[in-house]
Amino acid sequence: MIGQTFVWDVYAQKAERTRLNLFSNGACAFDCTFDLAGGTASGSGAAFGTVSTQAIGANWYRCRVTGTANGTGIANVQHRVFPAAGGHPYVGDGVSGLGLQSSSLSINGGANILNSPRDFSSAAWIKAAGMPPVAANTIRYVGALDPSAIDADADDGRAALVGKKWTLLGSSITAQAFYRGPLAVKTGMVPTNLAYSGGSLGIATNGHYGSQKIYDQIALIPVDAEIITLEPGPNNFGAADVVLGDLGDQTLASGFTGAMVDAFKAMRLRAPIAKIICLGTYSGGPGHATHRLFRTNSQGNTLDQFMRREREVCEMMGMGFIDVGGGSGIGYLTSTLYMSDELHLNSVGGERYASFVADKLRALSRVGFFGT
C-alpha cells in the first residue's frame, strides 16, 4: 500500500560473479546494484530510499534496500546476477554465479513476506538444462544473521567511519567530485567540501592566484568535524612554486614544510576532536606541462621531494598519512587510464582513488586511529 515502508535484506558473497542486482517494478519500485568485491552499492527508483552494504565477515555482505511504497499492487521483487560491466538482461555461462544465504522482505517492520523461507535451501540444485548440479552449501555462510550479533572481530574497520563528519581540504583534485562522492559512499562519512581549485597550501613565489588558499580554508572547518583530510596537491610544486623549506620549519611563511606544520596545528585548534589524515600527492602524466615528475620548478625542486616531505611531516607530527601517489597506481605512467587531462581524475581514476583511500582508512580504523 502507498506509504508503507519496506526493508529488503539479502545476504550475499562474491563468487565467479561479483555484482548482485535487487529489482522491483511493482508497488515498491527500485533498481539497486551491489558490488560484492568492493562493498559498494548504488541504485534508483521511485520508491528508492536508501541502499547500503554491511560487511559481516568471510567476504559476506548484508545488501539492504529500504524505502516507501509508491503505489498499490504486487511487488515484483527479483534477485539478478550482473556481469562485471553492464546489467540486465544478462545471459549466464552456466558455470558462474555468486553466493546467496538468505533473503527477506518486510513491510512496516513485520515478518518476511516473501513466498519462500528467509534462508535458502541447502539442497543441491541444477543450474540449467544440461549443466551439472551444484553441491549443497558449496559457499557456506559463516557469520551471524542478526547485525546486532555480529562479532566485533568481523568488522573490517568500516563501523568507526559511518556517519562521521568529514571535512575535505585540497586542490581541484578534491574540489571535483570524482573521488569525493565514491569515497563518501564507500565509507559512510558525511562530507563538507572546502577544497579550492587552483589552491596551494603554501605561499606562492610567483603571484599564483591560488597562493595559500588551501590553508585559508582551515578557518571554515566546522568545529565539530570528526575527520579532516588534507590533499596538499601538486600546485605547491607545479603552479605556485612554493619554497620547499626544511624539516623543523613551523610557519606558513617559511615554505611548504612549515605550511604543513602550521596547518596541522591550526586544524587541531579549529576542530579539537578531529582525526587528521593527509592524502599524498600523485604525479600528473608526461603530457602535463608542470605538475609532474622529472621536472624541476623555479625553486630548483622536483615533485618527488614534495611527495616525500608530506610523509615526513606527517610522521613527525603524528598525523595520518595515505600515500596515494606511492601506492594507489595513479601517477605518471597511468595518466591515460586515470586522468582526464594528464592531471585531474576521470571517473575511473576517481573510483581507484576512492577505493584505495577507503581501504587505508579502514586499516587505520582497525588499529584504533579513530578512537578516543
Secondary structure, DSSP 8 states (H G I E B T S, - for coil): -TT-EEEEEEEEE-SS--EEEEEE-SSS-EEEEEETTTTEEEEE-TTEEEEEEEE-STTEEEEEEEEE--S-S---EEEEEE-SS--SS----SS---EEEEEEEEETT----SSS-SB---S-EESSTTS-EE-TTSS---S-SSGGG--GGG--S-TTTTT-EEEEE-SHHHHSHHHHHHHHHHH--EEEE---TT--SS--SS--TTTTHHHHGGGGS-TT-SEEEE---THHHHTS------TT--SGGG-HHHHHHHHHHHHHHHSTT-EEEEE----B-TT-SSSBSS-B-TTS-BHHHHHHHHHHHHHHHT-EEE-HHHHSS-SGGGHHHHBSSSSSB-HHHHHHHHHHHHHHHHHHHHTTTT--
